[in-house]
Amino acid sequence: MSQARRAFTLIEVLVVTVMAAAIMTVLVVSIGGTRDRTFNLVRDQVADLLLTYALRAEFADVPVGIQLDHDTAQLRLVHRVELNERPTWVRDPSLQPIRLPDWIQTRDLDFFADGERVDPGFQPLTALPGRTRPRIELIIRANTGKRDREVTLVLPPQAIRPLVLDPDLRQTAIFEREAIDLDATGHWQEDW
């Protein structure tokens, strides 16, 4: 009786190798793109926070602000209330705080109000009722593992929606709107 030796054929080895390579490719792509997707999510959440800030500043009867908590790495919308006859900043309940991922540090965020660098961790970036809101620029920088990313969000004083300047977004040129006094320019009688 001859003993037959059982071994894998070349076709079976190739099929298993191709399947393993396909699975590894899917895993590497999904794991590698996680930081990019998280960065995009943070960008969109900050844009929503700026939009809500602009709406609150326009229609609220109390001061509103943007606050950065360096200890918990959270960015939040706040408003000022009187507690025990002392003005206090409290979190706006309509918007959850934005928790920054561990790989985005609070020092990776640069805030500017009317062109001047500010730290909303020290004092909230404030808009007062009945006053012109400052022009806000927020720059977010991070290394997503594959590359360095930088995005700038700009909220002009007259705008409700922030401009998102991100090289990864395909967007048409967006220009800031300027307030025009129709009475002073003589255009108040023209048809729209």
PyMOL commands that set and color helices and strands:
alter all, ss='L'
color gray80, all
select helices_A, chain A and resi 10-32+34-59+106-108+182-185
alter helices_A, ss='H'
color red, helices_A
select strands_A, chain A and resi 64-69+74-83+86-91+98-99+109-113+116-118+125-127+136-143+148-155+163-165
alter strands_A, ss='S'
color yellow, strands_A
deselect
rebuild
show_as cartoon
